[in-house]
Amino acid sequence: MLEAASDGAGPQVGERVVFLSLGARGWAQRRAVPHAFTAAAPSNAAWEHLATLPVPATTALRALRKLGSTLGRRVLIVGATSAVGRIAVQLAGRSGAHVAAVARDESRHAELQRLGAHETHAALSSVASRVHGAIDRVGGQDLVDTYALLEPGATVIALGHSAGADERFPYDAFVAGPTTSDRSITSFFLGSEPGLADEMAYLAADRRLQVGVIDTRAWTELATWIEHGAHRPSGRVVLRVIHAQSSD
Ligand SMILES: NC(=O)c1ccc[n+]([C@@H]2O[C@H](COP(=O)([O-])OP(=O)(O)OC[C@H]3O[C@@H](n4cnc5c(N)ncnc54)[C@H](OP(=O)(O)O)[C@@H]3O)[C@@H](O)[C@H]2O)c1
C-alpha cells in the first residue's frame, strides 16, 4: 500500500494488501482501489497468489453461501477446471458437501479429485443423482441440464457463460410436481456483493487454496504476448511490474 485512503480507513501505508479488481481495463504500475475491496494480506503469501486469488475465491465462496448449508449434501460444480470452479470444489469439499465436478477435459479429473471432488464427470449426462445445489460456470445447454438435476427446493447459481450459447429449456422444464417443485436459477454478480474485505483476508491467508496454473511473466513481455495471441493454456497469467523504488 503506497497511500492510505484520505478518510484513514482501510489498510495503511506499507501494508501488504490484496484487492478485488472489478471492471478494470488496461494495466498500470499503480492504481487507486476502494478500501471496501481491499484487505490485509499475509506477509508470507506469494504475490502471484495474491494477484490471482481474490476474484475467483470470493466469487466461489459467496456463490456457495447462497446454497445454504451443504454439509452432507450433493453439490454440483459445472466448469470445475475454471478458477472459480476449482476454488468452489475446494471450499465445498471443506464444507462437508459431497462434490460432483463436471469438466470436459478428463485429463484434469484426477487433479479435481485431489482438490476434493468426490465424483468427476466429463458431461452432465453421466451425473446420476440429483443435487442440493449447483454452481454453473459454463451456461448454454449445461445450465439447462444442471437445472434438470436439481432436487426440489434446490438452486443453481449461474455465474459464467463460457459456452456462449442460448439456454433453451424444454417444454416441461418448469412444470412442478412433487419431485420438481421450488427449484430456481439465480444470477450472480460479485460487484454487487457487500462486505467482501473480511472474506478476502480469510481467503488470502489460506495457502492451501489453489487457483490453478500460474504463468508469470515480466510486464515488458506484455506487447509480445498479446501480439502472439495472448494464449493462456489453462490458468492465469501474472505480469510482474518492476517498481523503481522496490526490489520486487
Ligand atoms: N458473475 C460474477 O460475478 C463472476 C465472477 C467471476 C467470474 N465470472 C465469470 O467467469 C469468467 C471467468 O471465470 P474463471 O476465471 O473462473 O474462468 P477460467 O479460469 O478462465 O476458466 C474458463 C473455464 O471455462 C471452460 N470453458 C471455456 N469454454 C467452454 C465451452 N465452450 N464449453 C464448456 N466449458 C468451457 C474452461 O474449460 P476447459 O478447462 O475445459 O477449457 C474453463 O473451465 C468471467 O469472464 C466471468 O464471465 C463471473
The ligand as an SDF file (V2000), in Angstrom:
LIG
                    3D

 48 52  0  0  0  0  0  0  0  0999 V2000
  -20.8600  -13.2990  -12.1200 N   0  0  0  0  0  0  0  0  0  0  0  0
  -19.7450  -12.9950  -11.4680 C   0  0  0  0  0  0  0  0  0  0  0  0
  -19.7210  -12.2370  -10.5140 O   0  0  0  0  0  0  0  0  0  0  0  0
  -18.4870  -13.6290  -11.9350 C   0  0  0  0  0  0  0  0  0  0  0  0
  -17.3890  -13.6890  -11.0780 C   0  0  0  0  0  0  0  0  0  0  0  0
  -16.2250  -14.3010  -11.5460 C   0  0  0  0  0  0  0  0  0  0  0  0
  -16.1920  -14.8240  -12.8190 C   0  0  0  0  0  0  0  0  0  0  0  0
  -17.3060  -14.7150  -13.6260 N   0  0  0  0  0  0  0  0  0  0  0  0
  -17.3050  -15.1980  -14.9950 C   0  0  0  0  0  0  0  0  0  0  0  0
  -16.3690  -16.1650  -15.1540 O   0  0  0  0  0  0  0  0  0  0  0  0
  -15.4130  -15.7840  -16.1690 C   0  0  0  0  0  0  0  0  0  0  0  0
  -14.0330  -16.1740  -15.6810 C   0  0  0  0  0  0  0  0  0  0  0  0
  -14.1410  -17.2780  -14.7710 O   0  0  0  0  0  0  0  0  0  0  0  0
  -12.8820  -18.1030  -14.3880 P   0  0  0  0  0  0  0  0  0  0  0  0
  -11.7670  -17.1410  -14.1840 O   0  0  0  0  0  0  0  0  0  0  0  0
  -13.2490  -18.9840  -13.2910 O   0  0  0  0  0  0  0  0  0  0  0  0
  -12.6690  -18.9710  -15.7210 O   0  0  0  0  0  0  0  0  0  0  0  0
  -11.3010  -19.5280  -16.2960 P   0  0  0  0  0  0  0  0  0  0  0  0
  -10.3890  -19.8840  -15.1720 O   0  0  0  0  0  0  0  0  0  0  0  0
  -10.8120  -18.5980  -17.3480 O   0  0  0  0  0  0  0  0  0  0  0  0
  -11.7660  -20.8940  -16.9590 O   0  0  0  0  0  0  0  0  0  0  0  0
  -12.6110  -20.9630  -18.0860 C   0  0  0  0  0  0  0  0  0  0  0  0
  -13.4580  -22.2020  -17.9360 C   0  0  0  0  0  0  0  0  0  0  0  0
  -14.4500  -22.2470  -18.9360 O   0  0  0  0  0  0  0  0  0  0  0  0
  -14.4180  -23.5380  -19.5600 C   0  0  0  0  0  0  0  0  0  0  0  0
  -14.8710  -23.3620  -20.9200 N   0  0  0  0  0  0  0  0  0  0  0  0
  -14.4290  -22.4810  -21.8430 C   0  0  0  0  0  0  0  0  0  0  0  0
  -15.1430  -22.5910  -22.9710 N   0  0  0  0  0  0  0  0  0  0  0  0
  -16.0380  -23.5780  -22.7500 C   0  0  0  0  0  0  0  0  0  0  0  0
  -17.0640  -24.1760  -23.5390 C   0  0  0  0  0  0  0  0  0  0  0  0
  -17.3040  -23.7460  -24.7860 N   0  0  0  0  0  0  0  0  0  0  0  0
  -17.7960  -25.1610  -23.0040 N   0  0  0  0  0  0  0  0  0  0  0  0
  -17.5460  -25.6000  -21.7490 C   0  0  0  0  0  0  0  0  0  0  0  0
  -16.5900  -25.0640  -20.9450 N   0  0  0  0  0  0  0  0  0  0  0  0
  -15.8620  -24.0810  -21.4470 C   0  0  0  0  0  0  0  0  0  0  0  0
  -12.9660  -23.9650  -19.4620 C   0  0  0  0  0  0  0  0  0  0  0  0
  -12.9090  -25.3430  -19.6030 O   0  0  0  0  0  0  0  0  0  0  0  0
  -11.5490  -26.0640  -20.0780 P   0  0  0  0  0  0  0  0  0  0  0  0
  -10.6310  -26.0930  -18.8580 O   0  0  0  0  0  0  0  0  0  0  0  0
  -12.0000  -27.4140  -20.4850 O   0  0  0  0  0  0  0  0  0  0  0  0
  -11.0070  -25.2370  -21.2170 O   0  0  0  0  0  0  0  0  0  0  0  0
  -12.6470  -23.4960  -18.0500 C   0  0  0  0  0  0  0  0  0  0  0  0
  -13.1360  -24.4040  -17.0900 O   0  0  0  0  0  0  0  0  0  0  0  0
  -15.5410  -14.3120  -16.3990 C   0  0  0  0  0  0  0  0  0  0  0  0
  -15.3650  -13.9920  -17.7430 O   0  0  0  0  0  0  0  0  0  0  0  0
  -16.9810  -14.0870  -15.9630 C   0  0  0  0  0  0  0  0  0  0  0  0
  -17.8410  -14.2720  -17.0720 O   0  0  0  0  0  0  0  0  0  0  0  0
  -18.4270  -14.1370  -13.2140 C   0  0  0  0  0  0  0  0  0  0  0  0
  1  2  1  0
  2  3  2  0
  2  4  1  0
  4  5  1  0
  4 48  2  0
  5  6  2  0
  6  7  1  0
  7  8  2  0
  8  9  1  0
  8 48  1  0
  9 10  1  0
  9 46  1  0
 10 11  1  0
 11 12  1  0
 11 44  1  0
 12 13  1  0
 13 14  1  0
 14 15  2  0
 14 16  1  0
 14 17  1  0
 17 18  1  0
 18 19  2  0
 18 20  1  0
 18 21  1  0
 21 22  1  0
 22 23  1  0
 23 24  1  0
 23 42  1  0
 24 25  1  0
 25 26  1  0
 25 36  1  0
 26 27  1  0
 26 35  1  0
 27 28  2  0
 28 29  1  0
 29 30  1  0
 29 35  2  0
 30 31  1  0
 30 32  2  0
 32 33  1  0
 33 34  2  0
 34 35  1  0
 36 37  1  0
 36 42  1  0
 37 38  1  0
 38 39  2  0
 38 40  1  0
 38 41  1  0
 42 43  1  0
 44 45  1  0
 44 46  1  0
 46 47  1  0
M  CHG  2   8   1  16  -1
M  END
$$$$
